[in-house]
Amino acid sequence: MEYLCLVYFEPTIFDRMSEQERKQLDIDSLAYDQVLEAKGQLIAARALDSVSKAATVQVRASKVSSTDGPFAETKEHLGGFILVRAADIAEAKAIAAGIPLAKYGKIEVRPIYDVLGA
């Protein structure tokens, strides 16, 4: 099965880190991606840019509207994702626990819904 690990954290955590700590977090994150890739579990992993560069789009009554920023005003923001292969939710949660940013935020683990197989 495939699972999406959504990485949420407060953007201000980086303000409280030294440059060396931020670099080490990047090194640790890339190294973990390589471990998952070597095990055949990594499908894709990406970090997201700042929410200040985001836009939210919606369509209501055939009218498109767009606003700057994320839809929800929350302390924690979606900062990235890792799409993985895992035998079950327990294995996916174990993979999520290894994500270095889990030490600073939260990882939401969600199974991928197969629209074609539904």
Secondary structure by P-SEA (a helix, b strand, c coil): cbbbbbbbbcccccccccaaaaaaaaaaaaaaaaaaaaaccccbbbbbcccccbbbbbbcccbbbbbccccccccccccbbbbbbbccaaaaaaaaaaccccccbbbbbbcccccccc
